[in-house]
């Protein structure tokens, strides 16, 4: 099983599989705060997961800018940005710089408790153009010891790594 979830244009997490829930704990987040960008900048667990956080957060924010431009007149997406500007210094600084830091595809590095850094191939696929829905998918890099540990970790009922 590979971690996967569905986002809308505002980056609300609408659906996810069990692997994504184990990695990101979406089901433990109240529905009104189950937004990937919100979690990226406000959840300490997300800062610990993405390694290095700053580099990946900048890339993710660049990708969000694309969607923000497409939905700039949507009051919900504007409210999300205003709330994040009030709450997080990094977000406020980076949002105002308006730098582009490359595409939000390719490689993601996650720091998984009990395993260490796991490298993932990462991609985003449009699954419904009319409703602006996107499937985000992660696959641990094949042939790496940490990836094998991650695959076993996904199948355990606890969050603890096995065989490390």
Secondary structure, DSSP 8 states (H G I E B T S, - for coil): ---EEEE-TT-BEEEE-HHHHHHH-GGGS-GGG-BHHHHHHH-HHHHHHBSSHHHHHHHHHHHHHHHHHHTTT-HHHHHHHHHHHHH-HHHHHHHHHT-----S-EEEEEEETTTEEEEEEEEEEEEETTTTEEEEEEEE-TT-HHHHHHHHHHTSSSSS----
